[in-house]
């Protein structure tokens, strides 16, 4: 008997709990319009499928490279006597950068010049005596050979002396100085790095499947992390081979850099522009729900009962400035839910809020 009473009490308690739950749900349903009233309309912002002209693009990353770059060094050994530049200087071709000690070389040059002068005097004397038969032809030839040899020795020593003056091989900007006055330099020792910055190269790669889409002279746009600006240039070189490891082709674009703001080693985001434009259908990126089962939008349809949302599967393409290309599933002019798709169910009535404007570029962060 006691077991029966306990079971009866438990059933009554469960009935009260479930009754309260179902009663609350019925109350909420009635607040939303009742069992026959359907869901409450959702207030949304709308957008339309637009037709735009897009220029084809191929995007890649790379780095900037100097047109000419060299570590200025010395061909001969010696001690630095003078340094005629400061780190970061702009120099012209032929400008003197440094000089090595030349005291010993100058002394040797004066001795060789004296020997050459003596050889010249002897040759002139022999030249006067030869018509008089006072010397033989062989003696005259020996005098001329001694003069030529002495002149050659002077020229060699002068060239060795010139090598101790280090000059800029081309116009450019110097890097940081690597040496000091009084330092002994062995042949090939680096003194300073010199780079030509105008123009400048942007080296990048593209997958091999795009090889037929690029050619020399094609326009590119380049952006860097350091400068909030778009730089334009053109492709000037395409590698003759495909890199086996990555199956990509290396390309080089040339950009003007008159103010030297672009520097070698900068990270570059390169966009290759195709010569022709194409017509595409676009919508804001915020109007698309991306998932593993396919991308979809909520289309706004006019019915006898007002505006109703409908889920539509679509195929998408490129994304630019907050707008995305629609390749299949929509037609130009169709209206869509612009944002907040998670708050709207397919088949739900909607009302459009005309007071709210949406900038796709700002929402996407691009």
Secondary structure, DSSP 4 states (H G I P E B T S, - for coil): -HHHHHHHHHHHHHHHHHHHHHHHHHHHHHHTT-TTT-PPPEEE-EEE-EEEEEEEEEEEEEEEEEEEEEEEE-SS-EEEEEE---TT-EE-TT-EEEEE--HHHHHHHHHHHHHHHHHHHHHHHHHHHHTTTSS-HHHHHHHHHHHHHHHHHHHHHHHHHHTTEEE-SSSEEE------TT-EE-TT-EEEEEEEEEEEEEEEEEEGGGGGG--TT-EEEEEESS--S-EEEEEEEEEEEEETTTTEEEEEEEE--TT--S-TT-EEEEEEEEEEEEEEEEEEGGG-B--TT-EEEEEEEEETTEEEEEEEEEEEEEEETTEEEEEES--TT-EEE-S-GGG--TT-BEEE-TT----HHHHHT-
